């Protein structure tokens, strides 16, 4: 159950991070209606134009409005982070529950495979997965999600190991409940607090990794807009037109800070180990 701090208030980090993240989501969802220009509209008369009343964040090397591309690109970047996190949850939760409860050979085999996967750096794993197929938004989301499946599996396994020794699980075993019932009705509901905290923090890494893959040309492809792709396209013009890279760079920083604050707040709210520190 969610827990307030001693003053009866939600953690400040959750309020700040959650509020900032909600604002980001609201802005990018409304992007098609609030963007001042079509994100792919080019104006050869306004190439690399500095920020002005007509273009608040300036224009890029093709005369496209940076603010409009930033807003539309935010939809893609946040979608990639959320979709990748969902993929890691859908695959990692069942594997973690099974390994943590069944144990024995199943647990040992899964953990050795996960050890091997976790030994590969995430960016290298992403390159290996995406280099074999034509890049697309969905493939990037699935690839990033698969990369973080081992982390989610390990977390759920650890929680399941602890919960499998609790009296309510032993009582379910004594009643003769089947394995799916015990995993889904007894262990999983009590594991959600830890899973939610980890998922919120994992989304930070997913957003950054998806941006890095787009930066390397293996994520979102032109003429679509994405913060990582925008930074990649702006590299040659950092000296002559720094405003092109400044917008997406700051957007990534603000997003990461917001999600991290929200994750810290959720940990303070839901993690029983933090009760003594509240």
C-alpha positions as CSV (number, residue, x, y, z in Angstrom):
1,X,0.0,0.0,0.0
2,X,1.2,3.5,-0.8
3,X,2.6,5.3,2.2
4,X,2.8,9.0,2.9
5,X,5.6,10.6,4.8
6,X,5.4,11.6,8.4
7,X,3.8,14.9,7.6
8,X,1.0,13.2,5.7
9,X,2.4,14.5,2.3
10,X,3.7,12.8,-0.7
11,X,7.5,12.9,-1.2
12,X,8.7,16.2,-2.6
13,X,10.7,14.4,-5.3
14,X,7.6,12.6,-6.5
15,X,5.6,15.8,-6.6
16,X,8.3,17.7,-8.6
17,X,9.3,14.8,-10.8
18,X,5.7,13.6,-11.4
19,X,4.5,17.2,-12.1
20,X,7.3,17.9,-14.5
21,X,6.9,14.6,-16.3
22,X,3.1,15.1,-16.6
23,X,3.8,18.5,-18.1
24,X,6.2,17.0,-20.6
25,X,3.7,14.3,-21.6
26,X,0.9,16.9,-22.0
27,X,3.0,19.1,-24.2
28,X,4.2,16.3,-26.5
29,X,0.7,14.8,-26.7
30,X,-0.7,18.2,-27.8
31,X,2.3,18.8,-30.1
32,X,0.4,18.5,-33.4
33,X,-1.9,21.3,-32.3
34,X,0.6,23.5,-30.5
35,X,3.6,23.2,-32.8
36,X,3.9,26.5,-34.7
37,X,4.9,24.9,-38.0
38,X,4.8,21.4,-39.6
39,X,7.8,19.6,-38.3
40,X,9.1,18.7,-41.8
41,X,8.3,22.0,-43.5
42,X,11.5,23.5,-45.1
43,X,12.1,27.1,-45.7
44,X,15.2,27.9,-47.8
45,X,14.9,31.5,-46.9
46,X,15.3,30.8,-43.2
47,X,18.2,28.3,-43.1
48,X,20.0,28.2,-39.7
49,X,18.1,31.3,-38.6
50,X,18.8,32.3,-35.0
51,X,15.9,32.3,-32.4
52,X,13.5,35.0,-33.1
53,X,9.8,35.9,-32.7
54,X,9.0,33.9,-35.8
55,X,11.0,30.9,-34.7
56,X,11.4,30.7,-30.9
57,X,14.2,28.1,-31.0
58,X,15.5,29.0,-34.5
59,X,15.7,26.9,-37.6
60,X,18.0,24.0,-38.7
61,X,20.1,23.5,-41.7
62,X,17.0,22.9,-43.9
63,X,15.1,25.8,-42.6
64,X,12.8,23.6,-40.4
65,X,11.5,25.1,-37.2
66,X,13.4,23.6,-34.3
67,X,10.6,24.0,-31.7
68,X,8.1,22.1,-33.9
69,X,10.6,19.3,-34.5
70,X,11.4,19.3,-30.8
71,X,7.7,18.9,-29.8
72,X,7.0,16.2,-32.4
73,X,10.3,14.4,-31.6
74,X,9.3,14.3,-28.0
75,X,6.3,12.1,-28.9
76,X,8.7,9.6,-30.5
77,X,11.3,9.7,-27.7
78,X,8.8,9.3,-24.9
79,X,7.0,6.6,-26.8
80,X,10.2,4.7,-27.3
81,X,11.0,4.9,-23.6
82,X,7.5,3.8,-22.5
83,X,7.2,1.0,-25.1
84,X,10.7,-0.4,-24.3
85,X,9.9,-0.4,-20.6
86,X,6.6,-2.2,-21.3
87,X,8.5,-4.8,-23.4
88,X,10.9,-5.4,-20.5
89,X,8.0,-5.8,-18.1
90,X,6.0,-8.2,-20.3
91,X,8.9,-10.5,-20.7
92,X,10.9,-10.0,-17.5
93,X,8.0,-10.4,-15.0
94,X,7.0,-13.9,-16.0
95,X,10.6,-15.1,-16.2
96,X,11.5,-13.6,-12.9
97,X,8.4,-15.0,-11.1
98,X,9.1,-18.5,-12.5
99,X,12.8,-18.4,-11.7
100,X,12.3,-17.0,-8.2
101,X,9.5,-19.4,-7.2
102,X,10.4,-22.7,-9.0
103,X,14.2,-22.4,-8.3
104,X,16.3,-25.4,-9.0
105,X,17.5,-26.1,-12.5
106,X,15.1,-23.6,-14.1
107,X,16.4,-20.8,-11.9
108,X,20.0,-21.7,-12.4
109,X,19.7,-22.0,-16.2
110,X,17.9,-18.6,-16.5
111,X,20.4,-16.8,-14.3
112,X,23.4,-18.1,-16.3
113,X,21.8,-16.9,-19.5
114,X,21.0,-13.6,-18.0
115,X,24.6,-13.2,-16.6
116,X,25.8,-13.6,-20.2
117,X,23.4,-11.1,-21.6
118,X,24.2,-8.6,-18.8
119,X,27.9,-8.8,-19.6
120,X,27.3,-7.2,-23.0
121,X,27.1,-3.3,-22.8
122,X,23.6,-2.1,-23.6
123,X,24.6,0.1,-26.5
124,X,26.6,-2.8,-28.1
125,X,23.6,-5.1,-27.6
126,X,21.4,-2.5,-29.3
127,X,23.8,-2.3,-32.3
128,X,23.9,-6.1,-32.6
129,X,20.1,-6.4,-32.6
130,X,19.3,-3.4,-34.9
131,X,22.1,-3.8,-37.4
132,X,20.6,-7.0,-38.7
133,X,17.3,-5.4,-39.7
134,X,16.1,-2.2,-41.3
135,X,15.7,0.5,-38.5
136,X,12.2,1.6,-37.5
137,X,10.5,3.0,-34.4
138,X,8.9,-0.3,-33.4
139,X,12.1,-2.3,-33.9
140,X,14.0,0.2,-31.8
141,X,11.4,0.0,-29.0
142,X,11.5,-3.8,-29.0
143,X,15.3,-3.9,-29.1
144,X,15.7,-1.5,-26.2
145,X,13.1,-3.4,-24.2
146,X,14.8,-6.8,-24.8
147,X,18.1,-5.2,-23.7
148,X,16.5,-4.5,-20.3
149,X,14.7,-7.8,-19.8
150,X,17.6,-9.3,-17.9
151,X,17.6,-6.5,-15.3
152,X,13.9,-6.7,-14.8
153,X,14.0,-10.5,-14.6
154,X,16.7,-10.3,-11.9
155,X,14.7,-7.8,-9.9
156,X,11.4,-9.8,-10.0
157,X,13.3,-13.0,-9.2
158,X,14.8,-11.4,-6.1
159,X,11.4,-10.2,-4.9
160,X,9.8,-13.6,-5.7
161,X,12.5,-15.4,-3.7
162,X,11.7,-13.4,-0.6
163,X,7.9,-13.6,-1.0
164,X,7.9,-17.4,-1.6
165,X,8.9,-17.8,2.0
166,X,6.0,-15.7,3.3
167,X,3.1,-17.4,5.2
168,X,0.4,-16.4,2.7
169,X,2.4,-18.2,0.0
170,X,2.9,-21.3,2.2
171,X,-0.8,-21.2,3.0
172,X,-1.6,-21.2,-0.7
173,X,0.7,-24.2,-1.2
174,X,-1.1,-26.0,1.7
175,X,-4.5,-25.4,0.0
176,X,-3.1,-27.1,-3.1
177,X,-3.3,-24.0,-5.3
178,X,-1.8,-24.3,-8.7
179,X,1.4,-22.6,-9.9
180,X,-0.3,-19.9,-12.0
181,X,-2.5,-19.0,-9.0
182,X,0.3,-18.7,-6.6
183,X,2.5,-16.6,-9.0
184,X,-0.3,-14.3,-10.3
185,X,-2.6,-14.0,-7.2
186,X,-0.2,-14.3,-4.3
187,X,3.3,-13.2,-5.3
188,X,2.8,-10.7,-8.2
189,X,0.4,-8.3,-6.3
190,X,3.0,-8.0,-3.5
191,X,5.9,-7.5,-5.9
192,X,4.3,-4.6,-7.8
193,X,5.8,-1.8,-5.5
194,X,9.4,-2.9,-6.4
195,X,8.5,-3.4,-10.0
196,X,6.9,0.0,-10.4
197,X,9.9,1.7,-8.9
198,X,12.3,-0.2,-11.1
199,X,10.2,0.4,-14.2
200,X,10.1,4.2,-13.6
201,X,13.9,4.3,-13.3
202,X,14.4,1.8,-16.2
203,X,12.5,4.2,-18.5
204,X,15.2,6.8,-18.0
205,X,17.8,4.4,-19.4
206,X,15.4,3.4,-22.2
207,X,14.9,7.0,-23.3
208,X,18.6,7.6,-23.3
209,X,19.5,4.4,-25.1
210,X,16.9,4.9,-27.8
211,X,18.2,8.5,-28.3
212,X,21.8,7.1,-28.6
213,X,20.7,4.5,-31.2
214,X,18.9,7.2,-33.2
215,X,22.1,9.3,-32.9
216,X,24.1,6.5,-34.4
217,X,21.6,6.1,-37.2
218,X,20.0,2.8,-36.1
219,X,16.8,4.3,-34.5
220,X,14.3,6.8,-35.9
221,X,15.1,7.7,-39.5
222,X,14.7,11.0,-41.4
223,X,12.5,12.8,-42.1
224,X,10.9,11.8,-38.8
225,X,11.8,13.7,-35.7
226,X,13.5,12.3,-32.6
227,X,15.7,14.0,-30.0
228,X,18.6,11.7,-30.6
229,X,18.3,12.1,-34.4
230,X,18.1,15.9,-34.0
231,X,21.3,16.0,-32.0
232,X,23.0,13.8,-34.6
233,X,21.9,16.0,-37.5
234,X,23.0,19.1,-35.6
235,X,26.6,17.9,-35.0
236,X,28.2,19.7,-37.9
237,X,26.6,23.0,-36.8
238,X,27.4,23.1,-33.1
239,X,29.7,26.1,-33.6
240,X,27.8,28.0,-36.2
241,X,24.2,27.3,-35.0
242,X,24.3,25.9,-31.4
243,X,20.6,26.4,-30.9
244,X,19.9,23.4,-33.2
245,X,21.4,21.0,-30.7
246,X,20.6,22.9,-27.5
247,X,16.8,22.2,-27.7
248,X,16.9,18.4,-27.9
249,X,19.8,18.2,-25.5
250,X,18.0,20.2,-22.8
251,X,14.8,18.2,-23.5
252,X,16.6,15.0,-22.9
253,X,18.2,16.3,-19.7
254,X,14.8,17.6,-18.3
255,X,13.1,14.3,-19.1
256,X,15.8,12.2,-17.4
257,X,15.8,14.5,-14.3
258,X,12.0,14.3,-14.2
259,X,11.8,10.5,-14.4
260,X,14.6,10.1,-11.9
261,X,12.9,12.4,-9.4
262,X,9.7,10.5,-9.9
263,X,11.4,7.2,-9.5
264,X,13.1,8.4,-6.2
265,X,9.7,9.6,-5.0
266,X,8.0,6.3,-5.8
267,X,10.8,4.4,-4.0
268,X,10.3,6.6,-0.9
269,X,6.5,6.0,-1.1
270,X,6.4,2.3,-1.9
271,X,9.6,0.7,-0.7
272,X,9.2,-0.6,2.9
273,X,13.0,-0.4,3.4
274,X,12.6,3.4,3.3
275,X,10.1,3.6,6.1
276,X,12.7,4.2,8.8
277,X,14.1,7.1,6.9
278,X,10.8,8.9,6.2
